[in-house]
């Protein structure tokens, strides 16, 4: 199981989320939404070994909706900050 976690982190390490900028967050959320929506999350080879990891259609829909909503929130935040001209790419006040 440790190897599976390590392999997963090579593709996407959620523990490093705070290190990413807003554009990277949006890109990752887009990928998460697409994979959840297509049924590719988690990967089939992972589910073969870890059967309980398979998402139900409802769980996939929840992940998809969350990723879309979070992506929308980040874009709105970026727009609001861009209109004010204050803060860095992460939305923090640079003063």
C-alpha positions as CSV (number, residue, x, y, z in Angstrom):
1,X,0.0,0.0,0.0
2,X,2.9,2.4,0.7
3,X,4.1,2.0,-2.9
4,X,0.6,2.9,-4.1
5,X,0.6,6.0,-2.0
6,X,4.1,6.9,-3.3
7,X,3.0,6.3,-6.9
8,X,-0.1,8.4,-6.4
9,X,1.9,11.3,-5.0
10,X,4.2,11.3,-8.0
11,X,1.1,12.2,-10.0
12,X,-0.5,14.5,-7.5
13,X,0.5,15.2,-4.0
14,X,-2.4,16.9,-2.1
15,X,-0.1,17.5,0.9
16,X,1.7,20.1,-1.3
17,X,-1.5,22.0,-2.3
18,X,-0.4,25.2,-0.5
19,X,2.8,25.3,-2.5
20,X,0.8,25.7,-5.8
21,X,-0.3,29.0,-7.1
22,X,-3.9,29.8,-8.2
23,X,-3.3,28.8,-11.8
24,X,-1.9,25.4,-10.7
25,X,-4.9,25.0,-8.4
26,X,-7.3,25.6,-11.3
27,X,-5.4,23.2,-13.6
28,X,-5.4,20.5,-10.9
29,X,-9.1,21.0,-10.1
30,X,-9.9,20.7,-13.9
31,X,-8.1,17.4,-14.0
32,X,-9.8,16.2,-10.8
33,X,-13.2,17.1,-12.2
34,X,-12.5,15.4,-15.5
35,X,-11.3,12.2,-13.9
36,X,-14.1,12.0,-11.4
37,X,-16.7,12.7,-14.2
38,X,-15.2,10.1,-16.5
39,X,-15.0,7.4,-13.9
40,X,-11.2,7.3,-14.1
41,X,-10.8,8.2,-10.5
42,X,-9.3,6.2,-8.9
43,X,-7.4,4.4,-11.6
44,X,-8.7,0.9,-12.5
45,X,-5.4,-0.8,-11.6
46,X,-5.6,0.8,-8.1
47,X,-9.2,-0.4,-7.6
48,X,-8.2,-4.0,-8.6
49,X,-6.1,-4.1,-5.5
50,X,-8.1,-1.8,-3.3
51,X,-11.7,-2.6,-4.1
52,X,-13.1,-0.4,-1.4
53,X,-11.5,2.6,-3.1
54,X,-13.9,2.5,-6.0
55,X,-16.1,5.6,-6.1
56,X,-19.9,5.2,-6.4
57,X,-21.5,7.3,-9.1
58,X,-22.8,9.6,-6.4
59,X,-19.3,10.0,-4.9
60,X,-17.9,10.8,-8.3
61,X,-20.6,13.4,-8.8
62,X,-19.7,14.9,-5.4
63,X,-16.0,15.1,-6.3
64,X,-16.9,16.6,-9.7
65,X,-19.2,19.2,-8.2
66,X,-16.7,20.2,-5.5
67,X,-13.9,20.6,-8.0
68,X,-16.0,22.7,-10.3
69,X,-17.3,24.9,-7.5
70,X,-13.8,25.4,-6.1
71,X,-12.4,26.2,-9.5
72,X,-15.2,28.8,-10.0
73,X,-14.4,30.3,-6.5
74,X,-10.7,30.6,-7.3
75,X,-11.5,32.3,-10.7
76,X,-13.9,34.7,-9.1
77,X,-11.3,35.5,-6.4
78,X,-8.7,36.1,-9.1
79,X,-11.0,38.4,-11.0
80,X,-11.9,40.4,-7.9
81,X,-8.2,40.8,-6.9
82,X,-7.3,41.6,-10.5
83,X,-9.9,44.3,-10.5
84,X,-8.5,45.8,-7.3
85,X,-4.9,45.4,-8.4
86,X,-3.8,44.3,-5.0
87,X,-2.3,41.0,-3.8
88,X,-0.3,38.2,-5.3
89,X,-1.4,35.2,-7.4
90,X,-2.6,33.4,-4.3
91,X,-5.0,36.1,-3.3
92,X,-3.2,37.3,-0.3
93,X,-2.9,41.0,0.4
94,X,0.7,42.1,-0.6
95,X,0.7,45.2,1.6
